[in-house]
């Protein structure tokens, strides 16, 4: 039986649904000005597989307007960890920002960028304030690939070719968030209409500072979806060393699935 998370129509309609995500952002942009403001701490935004910093420009502009110091990841196109020579360059950049700003760094990763964010946090946890992933494959696919979308299957094949080995294996990817201290807040923002990464693979294991936040979005549109921006502003505004589960307030409650 085909997994409901791999319905073909989700993959086939990714592009037009991403257009609707962008249109909805334009429609409600004035209301996002009422989101909680930031404290100026640095944020590094990591793009998805095959994408580069241009894909996260709009998201970084929003974060800057909210009062944060948003940085691109600066590693050109995301072709996987092996293609960029391992995580050392990213870890060094995060540590540099930590020293420069004298503040801990939040990592935001879109799709495969979220996997990179968790890997970097594991190597430099003392410098990390929180990690937020957007539609990231945090669990390996089933061995028979039945829970992969058609786009996801193509991307995983490409990723395996580029990296000379599969990205997703039980040994190097399984429950990657569990490698991090439970003191570090991690939020996974996911959509049940994601046409690239089936939503069950974006679910974090339960933990004191672990949460899964559901939005309605395409995978491509996660970087410019107003509900994602609202959730990010709420999570980022939490004081350092504190954590409370995400609860949309007022009219924003209507934006999020119950």
N, C-alpha and C positions, 0 to 999 in steps of 0.2 A: 504493500500500500504506500502511495506517495505521501510523504510528510506534508501537512498543511502549510508548513513553513517554507516549502519549496514550490508553491503554486506558480505555474508559468506566467500567469497574467501580471504578477508583481514585477517580474523581470522585464517583460515586454512593455510595461507602462512606466518604467523608471523615469525616462526623460520627460514625458509630459507632466507627470506628477511632480517632478522637481521644479518645473515651470510654475506649477500652482503653489508650491512652497515659497518660491521667490515672490510671486504676486501677493501672497498673503503677508509676507514680510513688509512689502511696500505699503499694504493697506493698513497695517497696525503699527507701523514704525513710530508715529507720534506717541502712542501709548507706552512704548518701550522706554521712553524718557522717564517714566515713573518707576522704573526698576530700581532696586537697591543699589546705591553707589559703592564704589570700591575704596580700598584703603591704600592703593598705590603699589601693591606688591607685584612682582614680576610674574608673567605667565608666558610659557612657551607653547605654541600651537603646532602640532605635528599633522601633516596631511595624510590622506589615504594612499593606498597602493597606486602607483603610476602617476600620482598627482604631485604638485610642487607648491611652493609658498603662494603662488598666485591664487590657488584654490581657497586659501584661508584668509585672503585679504579682507573681505567683507566682515568676517567674524572678528578679525583682529581690530578692525576699525570700531566695531561695536564695543569691544572690551576696552579700547582706549577711551571712548566716550564715557564709559561707565567708571573711569577713574583708575584703570590698571595700566601697567606698563607691559603691553603685549608684544612679544617677540616672535618672528618666524623661526622655523627650525634651522634654516640655513644649510640644508644638506642636499640641495637641488631636488631632483625628482625622487620620489620614494620607490625604490626598486628592491626594498628588503634590506635586512640588517647585514647580510653577507656582502651585498653589492656596495654598501657604503663603508665597508671595512670594519664592521662590528660597531658596538655601541660606545666605544671610547670617545670619539669626537663629540657625540651628543652629551655624554656624561661630563666631559670637560667644559662644554659650553654652559651647562646648567650650573656647575660649580662656580664658573666665572661670574654668572649672573647673581648667584647667591652671595658671593663676596662683594660684588660691585654695589648691589642694592642693600646689602646688610639685612636681607629679608629672605625667608624661604620662598621657593618657587612652586607655583602650581603648573602642572602639566595637563594639557588638553590634547587628546589624540582622536582623530577622526578615522574610523575603520582600522586599517592596519596600523595607522599612527597611534592608536590606543594601545596596541600590543607593545609598540616601541616605548610608549610613555611608561607603561608598567615595568618594562625591562630596565629603563633608565632609573626609575624610582627605586628599584631593587638594588641598584649599584650605588646610589647616592641618597639613600633615604633620609639621612640627617638634614639634607638641604631641601627636602620636598615638603610642601605644605599640604597638598592634596593632589589627587589624580581624577580626571573626569574623562570618560571615553564616550564617543559618539558612534553607535552602531558597530562596535568593534567585536571581532570574533575572539571572545575570551575563552572559549572551549573548543577543542578539536572536533572536526566533523565525524560523523559515523564512518566506520571502516568501509561500508558499501557506498558512501557518498550520497545516500538517499536524502539527506537533509541539506544538500547544497542546491542553491538556485542555479539556473543555467549560466548566469553571469558569474556567480561565485565559483562555479566549477571551472570556467574559462580563466578567471583571475588566478585561481589556485594553481592551475596548470602552468600559467605564465610565470607565477611566482616561483614555482619549483624549478622551472627552466632557468630563470635568471639567477637563482641562488644555488643552482647545482644540487639542491636537495630540497625535499618538501619543507615548507614553512611549518605546517601543522602536523606535528607528531606527538603522541602521548608523552614522550620523554622530555621534549623541549617547550611544550606549550600548555599542557594540561593544568587547568586551574592556576594560571600564572599569578593571579592576584593573591593566592594563598601564600606565596613566598614572601609577601610583605607583612610587616608588623600590623597587627590589628589596630594600632594606635593611629595609623595613617588613613584618613578618610578617602574612600574610593566610591565614585558614583558612575554608574553605567546608564547612559541615556540611550534608549532603544525604541524601535517602532515595530509593531506587528505587521506593518505593511512595507517592511524593508525588502526590496527585491534583489539584494545582493548578499547580505549576511542574514540568514534566517534568525529570527529573534531569540529562540531558545539558546543559541550560541553566544548571545550577548548578556546572558544572565550571570550575575555574580553569585557566588556562594554566600549564604547568610553570614553576617558578622556584626559586631557592635558598631562599626563605622563603614559598613558596606550597604549600598542601596541600589535598586534598579528603578529608574524613572521612565515610565512609558509615555511616548508622545505619538502623534499621528504625522508621519512623514515618509517620504521616499528615502532611500539611502543617499542618493546624490544630493538631496535637498536638506540633509541634516545640518549642513554648514550655513544655511540661510533660511532656517525655519523659525518663526517667531516664538513658538513654544519652547524650542531648544534654547533660544536666547534668554527667555524668561527664566528657565530652569538654571541656566549657567549663572545668571546674575544673582539668583537666590543662593546658589551653592557657594559662589565665590565670596559673597558678602559675610559668610559666617566668620566670626572671630577665630584667629589662629588657636589651635589646640582645643577647639570645641566642635561638637557635631550634634545636629538634630535632624531627623528624617525630613525629607522634602514634603512640604504641604503647600500647594498653591493657595493664594489668598484672594478673597473677593471674587470679582468677575473672572479672574484668571482660572478659577476652578473649572469653568466650562470648557477650557481649552484642553484639559487633560482627561484621558479615559479613566473611568472609575475602576 
